[in-house]
Amino acid sequence: MAGEQVIVVEDNEKKMKLFRDVLVASGYRLLEASTGEGGVDLAAAHLPAVVLMDIQLPGVDGVEALGRLRRDRWTAAIPVLALTAQAMEGDRERFRDAGFDGYPTKPADILDLVRAVRQHCEGAPR
């Protein structure tokens, strides 16, 4: 699904650079935000195929940003993947219960990340 638009919401510039390099090299068009508010605004304006959302963000965190996306009829069906280093027992279930469509953990396994994006782009609403 190369050419699909993906939004990455990540406040750490080094991690953002990694995601940028990998996703652009994989053929995706990338939009970036460093805050939850910015990610919600970008998603509403561009209706991407997938959003990759960090959980721990300044201001509105990733869980609240996801809630805002789900409450908006235009963005409610966009697949949102949680990007987090929180890998304790129960975290995966907590993020699924919050409504995330997937959970690639950080540090990112690059192949798993690209596979997750590809899988969710294929199922993204058009």
Helices and strands as residue ranges (DSSP letters): E 5-9, H 13-25, E 29-33, H 36-46, E 50-54, H 62-71, E 80-83, H 91-98, H 110-122
